[in-house]
Amino acid sequence: MEEIAVDKKYLEYIDNFIKQITPLLPKDVNKLQQEYLVNNIKYSTVLLASSMQTDTVFKSLNFEKQCLYIRIMGEWSFHKEIDLFRSGIPARHWRNIMQKIWYTVWEVMYACIQNSASDEVLLSIIERYVNKTYNYAIEDLKQSHIIDESTVEQAKEQSNIEIMAQEYRKKIQKRKTKKYIYYAILLVVISILVSFLVLNYKIFGVIGILTFMVIYNIVMYDNKK
């Protein structure tokens, strides 16, 4: 990768981003692919960072917003690169497809800044156009007789971003299920304890339970302060 002169603050942000996203790589990505992906993420984000320094439109953003745009570029580079790894498309064509995707992301960002689009609009448009660019690039390979119809179908079926979203939803659901089980068990235990105290100690049992509840709520209130 040829050196592109950018300010240290951008390079530090990009390096931190890569450190954060690398552990999220799927298990089916091998060491060679990982190195290739990291290099491409760095290339695309550094290239965008150079625009942040030189282009009037990108320079109009504050540093925090610039970092958001750099992160978006990096995340899409991450996801679509993984899609290409799984696509069945020969490796020699990956870089050409990614360059088309990077340019698309850059163009959409540029247009959104010029039109003062919100972050939500930006993200929605980028997703739509990245997927269009990816599919068009696949069709171009088919038209050039580089890949066949089965590879086209396999490539278009890939969506690492959707796979990761599904995995995240499963984790959230699993946590909720564990929480419900915990509260159910806790409810049963409390019910048994309350029944035992009331049946065996009657009024003193009720007083003990009420005292415990008051102390518990006081402690919980103090902890929330």
C-alpha positions as CSV (number, residue, x, y, z in Angstrom):
1,M,0.0,0.0,0.0
2,E,1.5,3.3,-1.0
3,E,2.0,5.8,1.8
4,I,-0.6,8.6,2.0
5,A,0.3,11.6,4.2
6,V,-2.5,12.2,6.8
7,D,-2.6,13.8,10.2
8,K,-1.6,11.6,13.2
9,K,-5.1,12.0,14.8
10,Y,-6.7,10.2,11.8
11,L,-4.1,7.4,11.8
12,E,-4.6,6.8,15.6
13,Y,-8.4,6.7,15.1
14,I,-8.0,4.2,12.2
15,D,-5.6,2.0,14.2
16,N,-8.0,1.9,17.2
17,F,-10.9,1.1,14.9
18,I,-9.0,-1.8,13.3
19,K,-8.1,-3.1,16.8
20,Q,-11.8,-3.0,17.8
21,I,-13.1,-4.7,14.7
22,T,-10.5,-7.4,14.2
23,P,-11.8,-9.6,17.0
24,L,-15.2,-9.6,15.3
25,L,-13.8,-11.5,12.3
26,P,-15.7,-14.8,11.7
27,K,-13.9,-18.1,12.3
28,D,-14.0,-19.0,8.6
29,V,-11.7,-16.1,7.8
30,N,-8.1,-17.5,7.6
31,K,-4.9,-15.7,8.6
32,L,-4.0,-14.6,5.0
33,Q,-7.5,-13.3,4.4
34,Q,-7.4,-11.4,7.7
35,E,-4.2,-9.6,6.8
36,Y,-5.6,-8.8,3.4
37,L,-8.8,-7.4,4.9
38,V,-7.0,-5.3,7.5
39,N,-4.7,-3.9,4.8
40,N,-7.7,-3.0,2.7
41,I,-9.6,-1.4,5.6
42,K,-6.5,0.7,6.3
43,Y,-6.1,1.7,2.7
44,S,-9.7,2.8,2.2
45,T,-10.0,4.6,5.5
46,V,-6.6,6.4,5.1
47,L,-7.7,7.4,1.6
48,L,-10.9,8.9,3.0
49,A,-8.9,10.6,5.8
50,S,-6.8,12.3,3.2
51,S,-10.0,13.8,1.7
52,M,-10.9,15.0,5.2
53,Q,-7.7,17.1,5.0
54,T,-7.8,18.3,1.4
55,D,-11.4,18.4,0.1
56,T,-13.4,21.5,1.0
57,V,-16.6,19.5,1.5
58,F,-15.1,16.9,3.9
59,K,-13.1,19.7,5.7
60,S,-16.4,21.3,6.6
61,L,-17.1,18.5,9.1
62,N,-15.7,18.6,12.6
63,F,-13.3,15.9,13.7
64,E,-16.0,13.8,15.5
65,K,-18.2,13.7,12.4
66,Q,-15.2,12.9,10.2
67,C,-14.4,9.9,12.4
68,L,-18.0,8.7,12.0
69,Y,-17.6,8.8,8.2
70,I,-14.2,7.0,8.4
71,R,-15.8,4.3,10.6
72,I,-18.6,3.8,8.1
73,M,-16.1,3.4,5.3
74,G,-14.2,0.8,7.5
75,E,-17.3,-1.1,8.5
76,W,-18.5,-1.5,4.9
77,S,-15.0,-2.5,3.8
78,F,-15.0,-5.1,6.6
79,H,-18.4,-6.6,5.7
80,K,-18.2,-6.6,1.9
81,E,-14.6,-8.1,2.0
82,I,-15.9,-11.0,4.1
83,D,-18.8,-11.4,1.6
84,L,-16.2,-11.7,-1.2
85,F,-14.2,-14.3,0.8
86,R,-17.3,-16.4,0.9
87,S,-18.6,-15.6,-2.6
88,G,-16.7,-18.1,-4.7
89,I,-15.4,-15.2,-6.9
90,P,-11.7,-15.6,-7.8
91,A,-9.5,-13.7,-5.4
92,R,-7.9,-11.7,-8.3
93,H,-11.2,-9.8,-8.7
94,W,-11.8,-8.9,-5.1
95,R,-9.8,-5.7,-5.1
96,N,-11.5,-4.3,-8.2
97,I,-14.9,-4.9,-6.6
98,M,-13.8,-3.3,-3.4
99,Q,-12.5,-0.2,-5.2
100,K,-15.9,0.2,-6.8
101,I,-17.5,-0.1,-3.3
102,W,-15.1,2.4,-1.7
103,Y,-15.8,4.9,-4.5
104,T,-19.5,4.5,-4.1
105,V,-19.3,5.1,-0.3
106,W,-17.2,8.2,-1.0
107,E,-19.6,9.6,-3.5
108,V,-22.7,9.0,-1.3
109,M,-20.9,10.7,1.7
110,Y,-19.9,13.6,-0.5
111,A,-23.5,14.1,-1.7
112,C,-25.0,13.7,1.7
113,I,-22.7,16.3,3.2
114,Q,-23.5,18.8,0.4
115,N,-27.2,18.2,1.0
116,S,-27.0,18.3,4.8
117,A,-28.5,14.8,5.1
118,S,-28.9,13.3,8.5
119,D,-26.8,10.3,9.7
120,E,-29.9,8.1,9.4
121,V,-30.4,9.1,5.7
122,L,-26.6,8.7,5.1
123,L,-26.6,5.1,6.5
124,S,-29.7,4.1,4.6
125,I,-28.4,5.4,1.2
126,I,-25.0,4.0,1.7
127,E,-26.4,0.5,2.4
128,R,-28.6,0.6,-0.6
129,Y,-25.9,1.8,-3.0
130,V,-23.2,-0.4,-1.6
131,N,-25.4,-3.5,-2.3
132,K,-26.2,-2.2,-5.8
133,T,-22.6,-1.7,-6.6
134,Y,-21.7,-5.1,-5.3
135,N,-24.4,-6.8,-7.3
136,Y,-23.5,-4.8,-10.5
137,A,-19.9,-5.9,-10.1
138,I,-21.0,-9.5,-9.8
139,E,-23.1,-9.2,-13.0
140,D,-20.2,-7.6,-14.8
141,L,-18.1,-10.7,-14.0
142,K,-20.8,-12.9,-15.3
143,Q,-21.2,-10.9,-18.5
144,S,-17.4,-11.3,-19.0
145,H,-17.8,-15.1,-18.5
146,I,-15.5,-15.0,-15.5
147,I,-18.0,-16.6,-13.1
148,D,-21.1,-18.8,-13.8
149,E,-24.7,-18.5,-12.6
150,S,-24.1,-20.6,-9.5
151,T,-21.3,-18.3,-8.4
152,V,-23.5,-15.3,-9.0
153,E,-26.2,-16.8,-6.8
154,Q,-23.7,-17.7,-4.1
155,A,-22.1,-14.2,-4.2
156,K,-25.4,-12.4,-4.0
157,E,-26.6,-14.5,-1.1
158,Q,-23.7,-13.3,1.1
159,S,-24.4,-10.7,3.8
160,N,-22.0,-10.7,6.7
161,I,-23.7,-7.6,8.1
162,E,-27.0,-9.5,8.3
163,I,-25.3,-12.6,9.8
164,M,-23.7,-10.5,12.5
165,A,-27.1,-8.7,13.2
166,Q,-28.8,-12.1,13.6
167,E,-26.1,-13.3,16.0
168,Y,-26.4,-10.2,18.0
169,R,-30.2,-10.7,18.3
170,K,-29.7,-14.3,19.4
171,K,-27.3,-13.1,22.1
172,I,-29.8,-10.6,23.3
173,Q,-32.6,-13.2,23.3
174,K,-30.4,-15.6,25.2
175,R,-29.7,-13.0,27.9
176,K,-33.4,-12.2,28.2
177,T,-34.2,-15.9,28.6
178,K,-31.6,-16.4,31.3
179,K,-33.0,-13.3,33.1
180,Y,-36.5,-14.7,33.0
181,I,-35.4,-18.1,34.3
182,Y,-33.5,-16.4,37.1
183,Y,-36.5,-14.3,38.2
184,A,-38.8,-17.4,37.9
185,I,-36.5,-19.4,40.3
186,L,-36.2,-16.4,42.6
187,L,-40.0,-16.0,42.7
188,V,-40.4,-19.7,43.6
189,V,-37.8,-19.5,46.4
190,I,-39.3,-16.3,47.8
191,S,-42.8,-17.8,47.7
192,I,-41.6,-20.9,49.6
193,L,-39.7,-18.8,52.2
194,V,-42.7,-16.5,52.7
195,S,-45.1,-19.4,53.1
196,F,-42.8,-21.1,55.6
197,L,-42.4,-18.0,57.7
198,V,-46.1,-17.1,57.7
199,L,-47.2,-20.7,58.5
200,N,-44.7,-21.2,61.3
201,Y,-44.3,-17.8,62.8
202,K,-47.6,-16.2,61.8
203,I,-47.6,-12.4,62.8
204,F,-43.9,-12.5,63.6
205,G,-43.2,-14.0,60.2
206,V,-45.1,-11.3,58.5
207,I,-43.3,-8.6,60.5
208,G,-40.0,-10.2,59.6
209,I,-40.8,-10.2,55.9
210,L,-42.0,-6.6,55.9
211,T,-38.8,-5.5,57.8
212,F,-36.6,-7.3,55.3
213,M,-38.4,-5.7,52.3
214,V,-38.0,-2.2,53.9
215,I,-34.2,-2.7,54.5
216,Y,-33.7,-4.2,51.1
217,N,-35.4,-1.2,49.3
218,I,-33.4,1.2,51.4
219,V,-30.1,-0.5,50.4
220,M,-31.1,-0.6,46.8
221,Y,-32.0,3.1,46.8
222,D,-28.7,4.0,48.4
223,N,-26.8,2.0,45.7
224,K,-28.6,3.8,42.9
225,K,-27.4,7.2,44.2
